[in-house]
Amino acid sequence: MKRSFKLLSIAALSAAALTFTSCGSDDPAILPPDVSNVVEKLQNGIMSGELSEDYTLSNASYSLTSSFVIKDGATLTIPAGTSIVADAKGTDVYIAVLQGGKININGTNSNPVVMSSSDGKPGDWGGLTICGKATTTAGTNVTAEVGGFIYGGTQDDDNSGVIKNLVIKGTGAQINTESQYNGVSFYSVGSGTTVENIAVFDGADDGVEFFGGTVSAKNIYLENLEDDAIDWTEGWNGTVENSYVVNTKAGFSTVVEADKDNKNPKLVNLTAKSIVGGTALQFKKQSGATITNLFLEGYDDNIDMKDGGPLANVIIEGEAAKLDTEYKAGTKVDISGWSFINGEIVEITPLVGEVTGNVTLTSDKTYNLTGSYIVKDGATLNIEAGTKIIVDPKGTDVYIAVLQGGKININGTVDAPVVMASAAGKPGDWGGLTICGKATTSAGTDVTAEVGGFIYGGTQDDDNSGVIKNLVIKGTG
């Protein structure tokens, strides 16, 4: 909206000029008399309060110190590369767009907009909430579980703005025992809203959740959400195209949770990978979806009809879902061109096969032991302090073995031990660590071990198979 400026007298202008010329570079700028308090804060790099007019952020970084609400008729525009750092104050800190308001997040693939607390820890802040006027089975002018905001109407083509190339970290603040903030919450958001290239990392609740509405989204990366990655309810009937979900932390809820009425939303090209088991797709009550090109890997349960709803409501690859199907035949979503998440995603390094040279495992990576990992004669496996190896629970097929002449150097510390464990740590999940040396044994020399058929035993009592310090192992046997 246009701003009106009052005319100043010549004397006042002169005084203003004198005041301006006397300001040092660190003094706050003189603002026109009609600038609102919230705009004044924005011009000083602080986001707080209610925005009632159009405004474009111009600083490289902003501090989100409390709730920031974009009201009906106002538009907030956020240029590419903007960083918004949220105070870790839980439910008191969030960004909300009310019905009739708009947010235009104009990140680029190489220069996204980033919203995060300084540490990016789950539950630090409340994330982004958008309220629209599209239909929801909950009715019209419904009160949201977060913020008490109003949402829901009859305008399915409602436009709440543009969200492109946005990275969110550390959301999911707890409201009460039943409700939490998500990374992005879409309350009755309409199909006129553009949502492309969103990444949500390390949230204490869902990555994205749709409460009714008709909005669609494209290119969504969701990593280590403690509840659901993609959640919907109240008859959402949009489409999510090209989504990639990663779970490397145990205890999450699901990749997808659908609830209540089925308005047949669509998931096109969904890839989800877990190294900690868990449930992939959960449908509650009468909910359902049409899913094409599905690739699931590493989940204990691929389909869960939580309340015994009809499988016919879940159409996967053109057929009703099957509870005993692996759903690993789809083509993985290619995220190599998603530069907006480069440098942020968890790199899962599989451990399987043979070590024939000098290999070092470092604490800054996530390792997944998927089968036998054997250190051969003349090879050395080094493991840094704090390194965690998450093991697939496949019983005797999964283990680490050091053969005669090989070495393993486990260099854990008291404060940062090396940990080798299945996600659940249940007895019998995997085969543990086996080391074969050349020292004497009453069984003889070149004896065949009862595990793996490995050879052990000799005459070198000073044989050296490496160093094992501060190692924690769980779930073997």
N, C-alpha and C positions, 0 to 999 in steps of 0.2 A: 504494500500500500504506500501511497505518497505521504511524505512528511510535510507539515506546514511549519514554517519558521517565522517567528515574530520579528518585526522591524525594530531595530535598536536606534536610539538617538545618536547623533554625532558624538556627544560626550561619552555615551556608553560604549560606542564603537572604539573611541580613542582609548578608553580605560581597558577595554578588552584587548586591544592591540598591545597596550603597555604590559598587561598581565601576560599575554602570550609570549612576548619577546623576553620576559624575565624568567620564563619557565626553563628549568633544566631538562635534560634528555630523559631523566627518570621520573619527572612529574607526570601525573595523569593528564590525559588530554582534556581540553575544555569541550564540554558536550553542549549541543543545542538544548535549549530549555525544555523541549518537549520529549527528550529521550527518556524512555522508561527505565525503571530500575533494573529490570532483567536484561535489557539491551546494554546498559552501562556495564553490568557484570560481564556480559559476553565480550564487550570490547576490551575487557581486562582479563580475558581468558578463563572466565568462570561460568559454568552452566548451572543455573539454579533458578527456580521460580516458574512462572507461567508466561509463555510467549504469545502475545496477542496480535502480532504483526509479522509480515514477511521479513526474514532475515537470512543472510548468507554468512556462514562462518568464514573468517579470513586468516585466523592464526593457524600455525602448524599444529598446536596442541592446546587442549582445553582440560580443565579440571571439573569433573562432574561431582559436585559436593553435596547434592541432595536431589530431590525429585526435580525433573525438568519436563514441563508439560506444554505441548503444542496445542493451542486451543482452536476451536472452530473458526475457520476463515484465515488462519495463519499458516504459513509455510516456512519450514526450516530447510535450508539447502546446505549440504555438507560436501565440500570439494574433495577431490581425490587426494589421498595422502594425509588427511586429517587424523590426528590421534586424540581420542577422548579417554582420559584416565579417570576412572570412577573411584571415589573413596570407598573403602571396604567397610561400609556401614549397613550392609544387609538390605532390608526392605525399605530403608529410608532413601536409597539411591537408585534411581531408574530414569529412563526416558519414556514418555508416553505421548502418543498422538491421539487426540480425541476425535470423535465423529466430526467430519467437516474440516479437520486439519490435515496437513500434508507434510511428509518428510521426503526430501529428495537426497538420497545418498549416492553421490556421483563418483564412487571409486572406480578405478580402472583395474584391469587384470594385473598390471605390473605395479600399481600404486593404490592399494585398497584403503578404505577407511577402517580404522581399528578402534574398537571400544573394549576396554579391559580395565580391571583393577590393576594396581601396580604389580602385584604378585600373580594375578590370574588364577587365584585359588577358588575352587568350587564354593558357591554360596556367598562370595564377597559382595555381590550387588544384584540388582533386580533386572538388568537387561532392558530390552526394548519391547514395548507393548503398543500395538496399533489397534484402534477401535474404528470399525466401519459401519456401514448402513446396509450391508447385504443381508440375506435371509439366514436365519438360524432356527432350528427346531425348538430352541428355548423361548422364542417369541420375539417381540420388538421391545426396544428400550429396556434391555436386560441389564442387570447390574453384574459387572465382572467380579470374579473372585479376587482379582488384584486391583488395588487402588479404588475400588468402588466405582469404576468408570462405566458409562452407559454404552451399550453396543446393540446392534441388531436392528434391521428395518426391512425394506422391500426393494432396495436398489442393488440388484446383483451386479451391475456394472459400476458400482461405486469406485472412486479413485482416491486412494490414500497416499499416492505419490509414487516414487521410484526408489527401489533399493537395489543397487548394483555394487558388487565387489565390497562386501562387508565382512569383517572378521570380528567375532565376539568371544570373549574369554571370561571365565570366573563367575558366571551368573548362577541363578538358582537359589537366591536367598529365601529362607523359610518364613512363610507368612503364619501358618499354623500347622497342626499335624496333618491336615489334608491338602494344603495348598502351598505352592512355591512359585516363584517367578521362573520363567523359562529364558532361554537365550533370546528368542523372538516369539512373542505371543500374537497371533492373528485372530482378533475378535471380530467376526462377521466382516472381514475385509473383502472388498469386491474385486471382480475380475479386471477392472480398469487399473488396478495397481500392478506395477512391474516388480518382480522379484527374481533376480538372477545373481548367481555367484555369491553364496553365503557360506561362511564357515563358522561353526560354533565348537569351541574347545572347552573341556573340563568344566562342565556345569553340574551343579548339585541336583538339578531336575532335568527337564526335557531340553532338547536342542531347539526344535521348532514345534509349536502346537497350534492347531487350527480349531477354533471354536465356531463351527458353522462357517458360512461365507463361501465365496466362489473363487477366491484368489488362487493362482497357480504359481509354482516356483520351479526354477531351472538351475541345475548345477549347484548341489548342496553337499557340503562336506561336514560330517558330524563325528567328533572324536571324543571318546571317553566321557559320555554323559552318564551321570549316576542313576538316572531314571530311564526315560525313553529317548531315543534319538528323534523319531518322528511320531507325533501324537496327534490324534484328531478326535473330535466329538461333535455332537449337536448338528449332524448332517452336513459336514463340510463335503463339497463335491467338486473340488478343483483337481489339478494334476501336479504331481511332483515328477519332473523329468531329470534324469541323470543325478542320482544321489549315491553317495559313497559313505559308508559307516564303518568305523573302526572301534573295536572294544579290546583294550589291553589291561583293563582293571576289573577285577572280579566284583560281583555284587550289583551290577547294573540291572535294570528291569528288562527292557526289550529294545530291539531295533525299531519296531513299529508297534504302537498300541492304538487300536481303534475301539471306539466305544459308542454305544447307543444306536440311533437309527442309521440305516445304510442308504446313503444317497449316491453310492457307487463312485467314490473318488478313484483316481487312477495313479498308479505308480509305474512309470516307464523307465526302464534301465536302473534297477536297484542292485547295488553291490554292497554286501556287508560281510566283514571278516572279524572273527573273535579268536583270541588265543586263550580265553578264559571260560569257554563254554557259554552257558546261558541260553535264553530264549530269543528267537529271532522275531517272529511275527505273532502277535497276540490280538485276537478279536473277541471283544466282549459283547454280551447281549446279542443284538441283531445286526451288528456292524459287519461290513465287508469291504471289498475293493476289487478292482481289476488290475492285475499286475502282469506286466510283460517284461521279458528279459531279466529274470531274477537269478542272482548268483549269491548263494549263502555258503559260508565256509567256517567251520569250527564251532557251531552252536550245538548244544545238547538237544534242544527241541526247535525244529524249524517252524512248525505251525502249532499254535495253542488256541483252541476254541474255548476260551475261559469259562463261559457260561453255557456251553453246549449249544451255541447258535448254529445255524445251518451252514455246512461247508459249501453249499451251493452259492452262498453270498460272496465267497472268496474265489475269484476266477484267476488262475495262474496259467499263463501260456495257453489260454483259450479253453481250459478245462477247470472243473471244480477242484479245489485244493485237495491234496492227499496228505494225511498225517504222517505216513511212512516214507515220503519221498525226500530225497536229499536236496533237490533244487540247487545243483551245482553245475548244471549244463549250460547256463546262460553265459553271455560274454561279459567279462568284467568291464565296468565303466573305466574309461581311460582318463585319468586325472593328470597326465603328464603335462598338459597344456594349461592347467589351472594355476597360473603364476601367483594368484592372490593368496594361495596357501603355501607356496614354496618356502622352505625353511622352517615351517611350523608343524608339519605333520609328523606323527610318530613313524619312524622307520623300523619296521619289524624285520629283524634279521633271522631267518630260519637257520637252525643248527641241525645238520643231518649229513651223513657221509663220513669222509675221512680227512684227518688233518695230516698233511704230509710235509709241511714246512714249519715256519715259525708264525703262529697265529695269536693275536691278542684281542681279547674281548674287553670293551671299554664300558664304563658305567653310564655313558651318555646315550646308549642305544638300548633298545628293547629286543631281547633275544628269545626265540621260541624254539625249544627242543622238540622236534617233530618225529624223530626216529633215533636210530643208533648214531652216535657221534664218536668216532674212534681215532685216538691219537696213535699214529703208527710209529714203528721203530725209527729213531733219528729225528722225530718231529717234536715240537714243544707247543703246548697250549698255555698261554698266559691269560689270567683273569684279574682285572683291576679291582681294587676295593670298591664296594658299593654296587657291583654288577649284579643284576637280577636275571636269572634264566627261568622263564616260565615254560613248564613242561606239559606237553599234551598227555592226558591221562589214558595212555594206550597200553598199560601193563608192561609185559616183557619186551615189547617192541621198541621201547624208548629207554635209553640209558646213555651214559658217557663211560667209555672204557679207554684206559691207557695201556698199550701193549708193552711188552718187554722192549727196552731201549727207547721208549717214548718218555716224555716228561709233561707234568702238569704243574704250573705255578699258580696257586690260588693265593692272592695277595690281599685278602681282606684285612680290615682293622677292627678293633673293638667297636668303634662308632659306626663303621661302614663295612659290615661283613658282606661276603659273597653269599647270595641266596639262590638255591636251586630248589624249585618247588612246583608242584601242580597248583592250579588255581585254587582248588578246594583243599588241597593238602591231605586228602584222604589216604589211609593206608592202602598200599597195593596199586596206587595210581601209575607208578612207573618203576623203573629198575635201578635207579640210583647210580652211584659212581663205583666203578671197578678199576683197580690198578694192579697190573701184573709186573712182577719184578724178577730179578735173577739171583736172589738170595736163596739160602738153603731151606729146604723143607723135607720133612721125613717121608713125604710122598715120592721124593725122587727129583729128577731133573726133567725139564721139558714135559711137565705134567699138563694134562688137559683139564681146564677148569669146568666146574659144573654149570657155570653161566657163560654163554656165548661161545663155548668151545675154545677159549683162549688158552695159550701156552704160558706156563709160569714155572718157576723153580730153576735153580742152578747152583753155582758155587761162589758167587760174588756177594758176600755178606755186607760189603760197603756200597752196594748198588744204590744209585740215586735216581729216584723217579720224580723228583721235584720238591715243591714246597706246598704245604696245605696249612694256611693260617686263617682263622676266623671264617669258617664255613658253616652255613646253616642249610640243612637238607630236610625237606618235608614230603611226606606222602609216598614213600618208597615201599618196597617189599612185594 
